[in-house]
Amino acid sequence: MYEHFFNCPYCWEPISFLLDSSVSNQTYIEDCEVCCNPIEVTVTFEEDELSGFTAEELGQ
């Protein structure tokens, strides 16, 4: 597991998600722990290292 810190695209508060490096390409929805809005997360790992991360408002 890999903890990644970023700012919520809705409320801009700093938050973190735990990312699973066992799956190289992932897209999923997770709610912000501060404002509860749904965030579309896209993650890419290469050789167990985070190589790409986006967190966007759902539907953007």
C-alpha positions in Angstrom: 0.0 0.0 0.0 1.1 3.5 -0.8 -0.2 6.6 0.9 -0.6 9.6 -1.4 -1.3 13.1 -0.3 -3.1 15.7 -2.5 -5.8 18.4 -2.4 -9.5 17.6 -2.9 -10.7 19.0 -6.3 -13.9 20.2 -4.6 -12.9 21.8 -1.2 -9.1 22.0 -1.8 -8.4 20.6 1.7 -5.3 18.4 1.9 -6.3 14.7 2.1 -4.7 11.3 1.5 -5.7 8.0 0.0 -4.1 4.6 0.3 -3.2 3.3 -3.1 -2.7 -0.4 -4.0 0.4 -0.9 -6.1 -0.4 -4.5 -6.9 -2.7 -3.3 -9.8 -0.7 -1.2 -12.4 -3.6 0.8 -13.8 -6.7 1.8 -11.8 -9.7 4.1 -12.1 -12.2 4.3 -9.2 -14.4 6.6 -7.2 -13.6 7.5 -3.6 -15.3 10.2 -1.4 -13.4 13.1 0.1 -13.0 12.5 3.8 -13.6 16.3 4.4 -16.5 17.3 2.1 -17.8 13.8 1.1 -17.9 14.7 -2.6 -17.0 11.8 -5.0 -13.5 12.0 -6.5 -12.6 10.1 -9.7 -9.1 8.7 -9.0 -6.8 7.4 -11.8 -3.6 5.8 -10.7 -0.7 4.2 -12.6 2.2 2.2 -11.1 5.4 1.1 -12.9 7.5 -1.5 -11.0 5.6 -0.8 -7.8 6.4 3.0 -8.1 3.7 5.6 -8.5 4.0 7.0 -12.0 0.7 8.7 -12.5 -2.1 10.1 -10.3 -5.1 12.3 -11.1 -8.0 13.2 -8.8 -10.9 15.0 -10.5 -14.4 16.0 -9.8 -16.7 13.2 -10.9 -17.8 13.6 -14.5 -15.1 16.2 -15.4 
